[in-house]
Amino acid sequence: MIKSMTGYGSAKGNVDGLEITVELKSVNNRFLDCAVRMPRSFLFAEDTVKSAVQHHISRGKVDVFISVDSSQAGDMAVKVNEPLLKGYMEALQHIAEEYSLPNDLSAVTVSRFPDVLVVEKKEMDAEAITAGIREIAERALDDFDAMRLREGEKLRDDVLNRLAVIDSLVSTVEREAPKTVEEYRKRLEQKMAEVLGTAGIDENRILAEAAIFADHIAVDEETVRLRSHMAQLTGMINGQSPIGRKIDFLIQEFNREANTTGSKCQNSEIAHVVVDLKSEIEKIREQIQNIE
C-alpha cells in the first residue's frame, strides 16, 4: 500500500507525572529530513525520537513537536539548609546569652532567614522519560501513518485511472498507425499514376517505398514499451515498499517513449493522441511527487 509524503499525527501521554504531547507533520522532500523541536531540558530523548521517525518514514520533510507540561509533576522539593540554619541558631544563642535577651525563636521565624529553605528540582529519570516519549511518539506515528495511507489510497486510485486513459490512448495509436502506411501507399500510387499513367506504375516499387516509410514511422516498439511500463507502474503502486523514487524514474521512461512516438507520427490524429498521452503522463508525474 502506497503512502503519501504529506500527513499529520499526534498523541498524548503521561510519563513520570509529565503531560507529554507529540505532534508530527510532513511535506514532500526528495530525502528524509527530520527536525525535532522540544524543551532543552529533554533533549536527551531527541535521538530516540528521530530513530522512531526513521523506522516509519523513508523520505519527506518531517517536523516533530514535543511539548511537556510539568505543572502536575510534583518535581519540586523544599529542603532545609542544615549547616546554614545551625550557624544562625548558634549566632542567635550567642546574642541571647551575651546581651541577656530572650531566645524566642520559632520554626516560622527561622524559616524566614535568607537561604534557610532551598527549593530544588527533583532529578529526572532520563531513561524512563526517554522510553515514555518513545512510546508516545510511536502512537503519534501510527496516527500519522494512518492519514498517509488514506491519502496514498487516493493517489493510487488517481494514478490507476490515468493509466486506464493512457492504455486507451496507446490502443488508439496502435490502431491508427497502420492506417498511416496505407494512406501513404495510396497517395504514392496516385502521384505515380498522375505522372506515369496506369501503364507505367511499378507495383513492387510502391510496395518497397511503403515498406521503407512504414519502418520509418513504426511505433510498435514504443507502444510495447509503454505497455510494459504501465504494467510495472501498476505492480509498484499495488506493492508494499516505498516506491516514490522508482516511479519517478519510470515516468521518465514513459515520457521518452511518448516523445519518440510523437516524433515518428505522420498522422494528425495520432499527433493529437500523443499530446493527450503526454498530458496524462505529466499528471501522473505531478501526483507521484506526493508518494513516499
N, C-alpha and C positions, 0 to 999 in steps of 0.2 A: 504494500500500500504506500503510495507516494505521500510525502508531506510537504506542506507549504513552508517557505522560509520565514514567513511573517506569522506572528502569533502573540498571544498574551496568556499568562498563567499566574496564579497566586495561591498562597496557603499561609495559615497562621498556626501557631502552636505555643505551648508554654514549656520553657526549659529552665529548670532551677529557679523558678519564680519569675523568670523574664518572659514578657509577651513579645514574641518574635514574629514578624511578618516578612515573607519573601515574595517579591513580585518580579516577573520576567517579561520582557517584550523584545521582539526581534524584527529586523528588516533585512532586505536582501543584501548579500555580500558574497564575493567570489570564494572567500575562505572564512573560517571561524574566527571571529573577533569578539572576545568576551570581556566585558567590563563589569566589575563588581563594586557597588557603592554601599558602604556600611560604616557604622561608627568606628572611629580609630581604635577604641579600646577592644574591639572584637576582630581586628584584622588578622588575628592568629587563625581564624577559620576561613580566610579568603581562598587559599589554595584548595581546600576541601570542596568549597562551593564550585570553583572552576572545574575541578575534576568531575563533579556530578554533571555539570553542563556538558562537558566534552563526551561523557558517556551517552548523552541523549541527542546531541546535536553535532552534525558534521560540518556545516557551514552556515554563515549568516552573521549579522552583527547583533550580538545579544547583550542587552543591558539587564543586570540583576540589581535590584534594590532591596536592601535588608534594613529594616528598622527595628529598634529594640526599645521596649517600654519597661523600665525597671521600677516604676512607681510602686508596684506591689511586691517587689522582690525582697524587701526587708534586708537589704545588703549593707545597711549602715549600722555600726556598733559604737556605743559610747563607753570609753574606758577611762579609768582614773590614773592620772599620772602620779603613781605612788611616791617616787623619790621627791618630786616637787612638793606634794602635799605634806610629806614628812618634814621637809625643810620649813614650810610655812608653819606647821604645828610647833616645831622646836623654837622658831623665832618668836611666835606669839607667847609661848610659855615663858620664854626668857623675859619678854617685855612685862608680862603679868607679875613675875617674881621680882624683877629689878625695880619696878615702879609701883608695886603694891596695887595692881589693878586686877579687877575680876576677869577671869578667863571664861567668858560666857559664849564659847563657840558652839555652833550647831552645824549639822550636815549642810543645811541650806546656805549658811554663811560661808563655809569653806568652799562650797561648790562655785561660788561667785568669784573666787580668786582667779586671776589670769592663768589660763592653761592647765588648771587642775583637771578639768574634764576635757577629754580629747575625743573628737568624732572621727572614726576610721571607717573606711570602706572594706567590707569583707573581701578576702581574696577569692577570685573566681576559679571555679574548676574548669580550666580551659578545655580539657579533654571531653568532659561531659557536655559542655556547651557546644563544642565543635560537632560532636555526634548528634546533638539535638538540632542544630542548624542544618546539618546534612539531611536529616530525616524530613524536616520541613521543606527544604529545597527540593528533595525528591518528589514530594507531593505537589509542589508548585510546578515542577517539570512534567509530571503526569497530566496535570490540568493544561499545561502549555501544549503538550503533545496531542491531547485530545482536540484542541482547537486547530492545530496544524493538520491533523488528519482530516478534519471536516473540510478545511479549505483545500487540502490535497485532493479530496474526492471530487470537489467541484472542478479543479484544474484537470483532473483525469478525464472527467466527462466531456469537458470542453475540447480537450485535445483529441479524444476519440471521435467526437462529432466532426471535427475539422479533418481528421484522417479519412472519414467516410466521404467528405466532399472531395478531398484530393483523389481518392480512389475513383470516384465518378469522373473527375476531370481527366485522369490518366486513361480511363476507358475511352473517353471521347477522343483523345489524341490517338490511341491505338486504332480506333475505328475510322478516323478521318485521314490518317497518314497514307494508307494505300490509295485512297481516292485522289490524292495529290499526284501520285505517279500516273494513274490512269488519265487524269486530266492533262498532264504534261504530254503523254503519248499522243492523245487526240490532237492537241494543239500543234505538236511537231508534225504529225501526219497531215494536218490541214495545211500548214505552211508549205510543206514539201509538195503537196498536191497543187497548191496555187502556183508554185514556181516551176515545177517539172511536169505537171499534168499527171493524170492517172497512170499512164503507161510507164512513167519514169520513177515511180515510188519503189524504193528498196525496203521491203518489209523487215528484212534482217537488220538493216542499218537502223531502222526506227526502234526495233527491239533492243539493239545494243545501246543506243542513246538513252532509251528509257531505263535500261538496267543501270547505266552509269549514274543517271540522275537519281534513281531510287537508292543507290548505295550512298550517294552524297547526302540525301535528306533522311535516311533511315534513322529512326529514333527508337528502334527495338531495344537496343542495349540500355538506353536511358530509362525507358519505361520499366524494363525488367529490374533495373537497379532501384528505381523509385519504389516499386512494389516490395523489393527486399528490405529497403529502408523502413517502409511502413510496417512490415511485419516485425522488424527489430524494435521499432518505437512502441508498438503495441505490447510486445513482450516486456519491455523495460517498465512501462507505466503500470503494468499489472504485477510487477515484481515487488520485492520487499526492501532491498537495499537502496540507499541514497543514489539517485541516478541523474541529478541535475546536470552535472558536468558532461556526462556521457551523451545525454540528449542534446546538449549544446553543440557538441562535435557532430553528432548525427544530422542535425538540422543544416549544418554547413554542407554536408553531402547532398541533402535534399536540394538546396539552392544550386549546387553545382550541376546536378542533373537537369533541373528546370531551366537553367541558363543555357545549357548545351542544346536542349530541345528547342528553345526559343531561337537560338542562332541557326538551327538547321531548317526550321519550318519555312515552307514557301507557300503557306496557305493562310489567308487572313483569319479564317475561323479558328485554326489551330493557334495562331498568334494571340487571339483574344482568350482562348482557353489557357494558354501559358501565363498570361497576365493574371488571370484568376488563380491559377495554380500558385504562382509566386506570392500572391496576396495571402492565400491561406497559409502558406509556409511561414510567412513573416508573422502572421497572427500567432502561430504555434511558437515561434521563436520568442515573441514577447511574453507569452504565457509561461514558458519554461524558465524564464528568469526568476520566477517565484518558487520554483521547485527545488527542494533541498538536494 
